[in-house]
């Protein structure tokens, strides 16, 4: 009698458990294909009784998508064996395999969103998290990387962005928090950069910036993606308000990323909106921190050539000491010294300055004889004219060199 009573209790408990499944969930769980289950889920999501039912429904989508993905993966594996044995290979539906991978990852993330919510007792007891993290993180996501590469090669930018963006953004999903990222470490940042570029080309600035920020976490992609981020932020500036907003963003970025590229962009932007003092302060602050900052020295020198040529010459000469293989910089240094000479009354001092300028112009000529990087010709001739005189053979040669 007692045994029968225990069986009755067990039966009642079992019946109670099954009673928890709503009709909407039962219909979804009976679906045979991903498309059928997805349609049912979209139309009946609000009818599902709890977060746990929604998690169960989305897990069904994961199961169906993974069935398709695994079926194609099995053919790929079989073909590898057949190839070694010289047997005929079976056709693989790569498109179906990729869409299944994409669908599985999407559904898995949605499943986890509900799976992590408290149940009717107020406790969080995820039923699918571990299994889905294990089966989704690597193979399906890596399929998206390969599919994105193939789409890019075929100039299908929309698909390349779709797959690469999902691969990158899914990495931050809570379900994958504990996943091993060793295998993707080598290429993750690069894929994020590619995805950011495609988003930028689509003028989806918010997503492009998000992806660029992710890519910047890879040391190999940091500098390139920082420049990309600056380009995205500076795209489409039309009004002074746009420029002011851009300038403020640059200040925020420079506070976080003290790179020469950001510094120079901020300096030029401040000059562009008429804030000359603020622009020079950016350079002066950089030089106070590092007196040998080549970019700050060069920019300061270029900015002061006409206004304060003597100061400009000092900055440019120091920049030339740091990097003596830049023909344009040598030309600017010679030009600054020549302008300084023009403003000097003392004939002896004037001639000495032109002589010094000639050294820099000659170096520019040596580095860039065809004037592909810098047009040193006329300024060099002018320095020779003022130092040697009009009829000197050196001046005549400099004149010929300038043509």
C-alpha positions, -999 to +999 in steps of 0.1 A: +000+000+000+028+024+009+046+016-024+014+024-044+011+057-025+047+066-033+041+058-070+010+080-069+030+109-055+057+104-082+030+104-109+014+136-095+048+153-094+056+142-130+022+154-141+028+187-124+061+192-142+046+185-176+017+209-168+043+237-168+047+235-206+024+259-222+007+250-255+028+275-273+060+259-260+048+224-269+042+235-305+077+249-307+093+218-293+075+197-318+089+217-348+111+197-372+130+225-388+146+257-376+124+279-399+093+263-385+104+267-349+116+303-354+083+313-370+063+298-341+086+314-315+083+349-330+046+346-332+041+332-297+069+346-276+045+366-254+024+335-248+053+316-232+046+314-195+080+322-180+116+331-187+124+294-184+099+285-211+115+312-234+149+297-227+136+263-235+121+275-268+153+293-278+173+262-269+151+243-294+163+267-321+199+261-311+193+223-313+178+225-348+204+249-361+232+228-347+216+197-363+220+213-397+255+226-389+267+193-376+252+175-407+273+196-430+303+194-407+301+156-409+303+158-447+334+180-445+351+156-421+341+126-444+354+144-474+388+149-457+390+112-453+378+105-488+404+129-502+432+110-485+418+077-498+413+090-533+375+086-531+349+110-545+340+139-522+304+147-514+290+182-520+289+205-489+262+232-486+285+259-472+257+285-473+234+263-452+263+255-429+271+292-424+235+302-418+230+274-394+261+286-375+248+321-375+214+311-363+228+288-336+249+316-321+221+341-322+196+317-306+222+306-280+227+342-268+190+347-266+185+315-248+211+325-222+194+358-217+163+340-203+182+311-189+199+334-164+167+349-151+153+338-117+127+311-117+094+311-097+113+305-065+136+335-072+166+313-079+189+314-110+194+279-122+205+280-159+196+248-177+214+253-210+243+276-204+272+252-201+262+229-230+255+258-253+288+276-244+307+244-252+290+237-286+287+273-299+319+292-290+344+276-313+331+256-344+300+277-353+317+310-346+349+300-365+326+291-395+315+327-395+351+339-398+357+317-428+324+326-444+332+363-439+365+359-456+349+341-486+322+368-488+348+395-488+368+378-516+335+377-536+329+414-529+297+405-509+304+432-483+270+428-466+275+392-459+312+397-448+301+424-423+272+402-411+293+372-403+324+390-390+303+414-368+284+384-352+317+366-346+332+397-329+302+409-309+292+374-297+326+372-279+313+395-253+281+376-246+278+365-210+273+329-220+309+328-233+325+345-203+345+314-193+353+302-228+389+295-238+400+323-263+434+308-272+424+297-307+409+330-317+435+352-301+457+354-333+430+367-356+402+382-334+415+418-335+420+417-372+384+404-378+371+432-356+390+458-376+376+444-409+341+444-394+346+480-383+356+491-418+325+475-433+303+492-408+320+525-415+314+520-452+277+514-445+277+547-425+268+528-394+290+550-373+279+537-339+286+501-347+318+510-365+331+528-334+321+499-312+340+474-334+370+497-336+372+500-298+371+462-296+398+458-322+420+483-304+424+459-275+447+439-298+482+454-296+487+446-332+456+465-343+458+493-318+474+521-339+456+513-371+422+511-354+428+543-334+434+561-367+402+545-381+383+557-350+396+592-355+385+590-392+350+578-383+346+605-357+358+632-381+336+620-410+310+644-424+318+675-404+298+703-419+293+731-393+313+747-366+293+729-340+302+696-357+339+706-354+335+717-318+319+684-310+346+665-328+373+685-310+358+676-276+358+639-286+394+642-296+402+657-262+386+627-245+404+603-267+437+621-262+432+619-224+430+582-227+453+575-256+484+598-255+496+590-290+512+614-315+485+607-340+457+618-317+478+648-306+484+660-341+448+655-350+437+675-320+463+702-327+451+706-364+415+706-354+420+733-328+438+754-354+409+748-378+384+763-354+406+793-346+418+782-312+455+788-319+466+792-282+449+759-273+465+742-303+500+753-293+493+743-257+487+708-269+522+707-285+539+725-256+524+701-231+537+672-252+572+687-254+572+694-217+565+657-212+590+646-239+614+673-253+623+649-281+587+644-294+594+645-331+558+651-342+554+680-317+587+695-327+579+693-364+543+707-360+555+735-338+582+745-362+559+744-392+533+765-374+558+793-365+577+797-397+561+829-407+552+843-373+584+834-354+610+821-378+638+819-353+618+798-329+605+777-358+641+771-370+651+758-335+622+733-334+628+721-370+665+717-365+660+696-335+634+675-354+660+671-382+685+658-356+660+632-345+651+622-381+676+632-407+662+612-436+631+634-442+636+657-472+605+677-465+616+685-430+651+695-442+634+719-466+612+734-440+642+739-417+661+756-444+631+778-452+627+788-416+663+798-414+660+818-447+630+837-434+650+844-402+678+857-424+654+880-443+643+896-411+679+901-399+696+936-404+732+927-395+749+917-429+773+893-412+746+875-392+723+875-423+750+858-444+757+832-417+721+823-416+719+818-453+750+796-451+733+775-424+701+773-445+721+760-475+732+730-454+696+719-449+686+726-485+716+706-497+705+677-475+670+679-489+685+677-524+706+647-515+676+629-500+652+638-527+670+648-559+639+646-581+618+667-557+592+640-552+587+647-515+595+684-513+601+712-537+633+726-523+644+741-557+636+778-555+643+783-518+676+766-522+685+789-551+675+820-531+697+810-502+727+805-526+719+838-543+720+857-510+751+839-497+773+836-529+760+864-550+742+864-583+771+855-606+788+829-585+791+795-602+775+779-571+745+802-576+742+794-613+743+757-605+716+761-578+695+780-604+699+751-628+690+726-601+658+745-594+644+741-629 
